[in-house]
Amino acid sequence: MKKDEKTEALRAIRDEVMELKDSPLYTYRTESNYFPVLGEGNHDADIVFIGEAPGENEAKTGRPFCGRAGQILSELLETIDIKREDVYITNIVKDRPPKNRDPEPVEIALYAPFLDRQINVIQPKVIATLGRFSMEYIMKNYGLSPLLAPISALHGKAFLAELPYGKVHLVPLYHPAASIYNRATREDLEKDFIKLKKLIDSLQ
C-alpha cells in the first residue's frame, strides 16, 4: 500500500470513530467538547507505540501523548536518537474515559478493531505497548496468551507474532505515566528503550 493510500485508509478510520455513537464514551466526548484521539506520526513507521486511552490534554487537542506522559515518551525517544515524527503513536481506546479511569472491557472491545485496522495499514515491524491494558490486548489478540504475565515480568522483552502482512515483534513497556513519580520505573523505561533501539536496528 502506497503512503497516500495509507493516509486515506487512516482517514476513513478517523471518520468512523468520529461518528461512533454506539460508544459509551460518545456522549461524554460531545458534552465535554473533546475530540477522539486516533493517532499521530509516520504512516510508514517501523514502530507503533500503543497506549491505553487519551487523557484530558489529548482529548482537548485530538493528539496522543501530548501531556506529561507524552513529554516523557518524547524524551525516551530522544535518548535512542529516534524522532517522534518517525514513529506512530496511538491508543487502544480512542475517546477519553471520564476522570481518567481505566478503560473498561466493553470499551476496549469496541475500539480495538480500529486499532487492528491501523496496524494493518501502517504495517510496522515492531509494536511497543505502553501499559498493562495494551500489552494484554495485543498479546491475546496475536496468539501470545500463554506467555502473558504481569508487566513487571515482561517489560523490555520481545515476542514474535504473525500478522496478516507478516511477522511483527511485540515489546511490552511500562506506560510513561508510571514513571512520573517512580524513578525506578523511569530507569526501567530507559533501559528498555535501549533494547528497543537494538531490536529496530537489527531489523533494518
C-alpha positions as CSV (number, residue, x, y, z in Angstrom):
1,M,0.0,0.0,0.0
2,K,1.4,3.4,-1.0
3,K,1.7,6.2,1.5
4,D,-1.2,8.2,0.1
5,E,-3.4,5.1,0.2
6,K,-2.4,4.5,3.8
7,T,-3.3,8.1,4.6
8,E,-6.7,7.7,3.0
9,A,-7.3,4.4,4.9
10,L,-6.4,6.0,8.2
11,R,-8.7,9.0,7.5
12,A,-11.6,6.6,6.9
13,I,-10.9,5.0,10.3
14,R,-10.9,8.5,11.9
15,D,-14.2,9.4,10.3
16,E,-15.8,6.2,11.6
17,V,-14.6,6.9,15.1
18,M,-15.9,10.4,14.9
19,E,-19.4,9.1,14.3
20,L,-19.2,6.2,16.7
21,K,-22.4,6.9,18.5
22,D,-22.6,3.4,19.8
23,S,-19.7,4.1,22.1
24,P,-20.5,4.6,25.8
25,L,-17.9,7.4,25.6
26,Y,-19.5,9.3,22.7
27,T,-21.9,11.4,24.8
28,Y,-19.2,12.3,27.3
29,R,-16.9,13.3,24.3
30,T,-19.5,15.6,22.8
31,E,-20.7,17.1,26.0
32,S,-17.1,17.9,27.0
33,N,-16.2,19.3,23.6
34,Y,-13.5,16.7,23.3
35,F,-12.0,15.1,20.2
36,P,-11.4,11.5,19.6
37,V,-7.7,10.7,19.5
38,L,-6.8,8.5,16.6
39,G,-3.1,8.6,16.3
40,E,-0.2,10.6,15.1
41,G,3.1,10.1,13.2
42,N,4.6,8.4,10.2
43,H,2.2,6.2,8.2
44,D,5.2,4.1,7.1
45,A,6.6,3.8,10.6
46,D,8.7,0.8,11.6
47,I,7.4,1.0,15.1
48,V,4.0,1.8,16.5
49,F,3.5,2.7,20.2
50,I,0.1,1.8,21.7
51,G,-1.2,3.4,24.9
52,E,-4.4,2.8,26.7
53,A,-6.8,5.7,26.3
54,P,-6.5,9.5,25.9
55,G,-6.2,11.8,28.9
56,E,-7.7,15.3,29.2
57,N,-4.9,17.1,27.3
58,E,-5.2,14.6,24.5
59,A,-9.0,14.8,24.3
60,K,-8.8,18.6,24.2
61,T,-6.3,18.6,21.3
62,G,-7.0,15.3,19.5
63,R,-3.3,14.5,19.7
64,P,-2.0,11.4,21.5
65,F,0.5,11.7,24.3
66,C,0.7,15.5,24.4
67,G,0.7,15.8,28.2
68,R,3.3,15.0,30.8
69,A,3.4,11.3,29.8
70,G,3.9,12.3,26.2
71,Q,6.8,14.6,27.2
72,I,8.5,11.6,28.8
73,L,7.8,9.4,25.7
74,S,9.5,12.1,23.6
75,E,12.5,12.3,26.0
76,L,12.8,8.5,25.8
77,L,12.8,8.5,22.0
78,E,15.5,11.3,22.1
79,T,17.7,9.1,24.2
80,I,17.9,6.5,21.4
81,D,18.1,9.0,18.6
82,I,14.6,8.4,17.2
83,K,12.5,11.3,16.1
84,R,8.9,11.3,17.4
85,E,7.7,12.1,13.9
86,D,9.3,8.9,12.6
87,V,7.1,6.6,14.8
88,Y,3.4,6.2,15.0
89,I,1.6,6.7,18.4
90,T,-1.9,5.7,19.2
91,N,-4.1,4.1,21.9
92,I,-6.5,1.2,22.1
93,V,-9.5,3.3,23.2
94,K,-9.8,6.4,21.1
95,D,-12.0,8.5,23.4
96,R,-11.2,9.7,26.9
97,P,-12.9,7.8,29.8
98,P,-14.3,10.1,32.5
99,K,-12.0,11.1,35.3
100,N,-9.1,9.3,33.6
101,R,-10.4,6.0,34.8
102,D,-9.1,2.7,33.3
103,P,-10.8,1.7,30.1
104,E,-13.5,-0.9,30.6
105,P,-13.6,-4.2,28.7
106,V,-16.6,-3.2,26.7
107,E,-14.8,0.0,25.6
108,I,-11.6,-2.0,24.6
109,A,-13.8,-4.4,22.7
110,L,-15.5,-1.6,20.8
111,Y,-12.4,0.4,19.9
112,A,-9.8,-2.4,19.4
113,P,-10.9,-3.2,15.8
114,F,-10.0,0.3,14.8
115,L,-6.5,-0.3,16.3
116,D,-6.2,-3.6,14.4
117,R,-7.0,-1.8,11.1
118,Q,-4.5,1.0,11.9
119,I,-1.8,-1.6,12.5
120,N,-2.6,-3.5,9.2
121,V,-2.5,-0.2,7.3
122,I,0.8,1.0,8.8
123,Q,2.4,-2.5,8.9
124,P,5.1,-1.8,11.5
125,K,8.0,-4.2,12.2
126,V,7.7,-3.5,15.9
127,I,4.7,-2.8,18.2
128,A,5.6,-1.4,21.6
129,T,2.7,-1.5,24.1
130,L,2.6,1.2,26.8
131,G,1.0,-0.1,29.9
132,R,-0.9,-3.2,31.1
133,F,-4.1,-2.8,29.1
134,S,-2.5,-2.5,25.7
135,M,0.0,-5.3,26.5
136,E,-2.8,-7.7,27.4
137,Y,-4.9,-6.9,24.4
138,I,-2.1,-7.1,21.9
139,M,-0.7,-10.3,23.3
140,K,-4.1,-12.0,23.5
141,N,-5.1,-10.8,20.0
142,Y,-1.9,-12.1,18.4
143,G,-1.9,-15.5,19.9
144,L,0.5,-15.0,22.8
145,S,-1.9,-15.6,25.7
146,P,0.1,-18.5,27.1
147,L,3.1,-16.1,27.5
148,L,1.1,-13.5,29.4
149,A,2.4,-12.4,32.8
150,P,2.5,-9.2,34.9
151,I,4.1,-6.3,33.1
152,S,6.8,-6.3,35.7
153,A,7.9,-9.6,34.4
154,L,7.5,-8.9,30.6
155,H,8.6,-5.3,30.1
156,G,11.5,-5.0,27.7
157,K,11.2,-8.5,26.3
158,A,10.4,-9.1,22.6
159,F,7.8,-11.6,21.3
160,L,7.4,-12.6,17.7
161,A,3.9,-12.8,16.2
162,E,2.4,-13.4,12.8
163,L,0.1,-10.7,11.4
164,P,-1.8,-10.7,8.1
165,Y,1.0,-8.7,6.5
166,G,3.9,-10.6,8.0
167,K,5.9,-11.1,11.2
168,V,6.0,-8.4,13.9
169,H,7.9,-8.1,17.2
170,L,5.9,-7.1,20.2
171,V,7.6,-5.3,23.1
172,P,5.7,-4.6,26.3
173,L,6.8,-1.4,28.1
174,Y,5.7,0.4,31.2
175,H,3.4,3.4,30.5
176,P,5.4,6.6,30.7
177,A,2.9,8.0,33.2
178,A,4.0,5.3,35.6
179,S,7.5,6.9,35.8
180,I,6.3,10.4,36.7
181,Y,6.5,9.6,40.5
182,N,8.7,6.5,40.3
183,R,12.4,6.9,39.4
184,A,12.9,3.1,39.2
185,T,10.2,2.8,36.5
186,R,11.9,5.6,34.6
187,E,15.2,3.8,34.8
188,D,13.5,0.6,33.6
189,L,12.0,2.5,30.6
190,E,15.4,4.0,29.7
191,K,16.9,0.5,29.7
192,D,14.0,-0.9,27.7
193,F,14.2,1.8,25.1
194,I,17.9,0.9,24.5
195,K,16.7,-2.7,23.9
196,L,14.0,-1.4,21.6
197,K,16.6,0.6,19.6
198,K,18.8,-2.5,19.2
199,L,15.8,-4.5,18.0
200,I,14.8,-1.9,15.4
201,D,18.4,-1.6,14.2
202,S,18.6,-5.4,13.8
203,L,15.5,-5.4,11.5
204,Q,16.8,-2.8,9.1
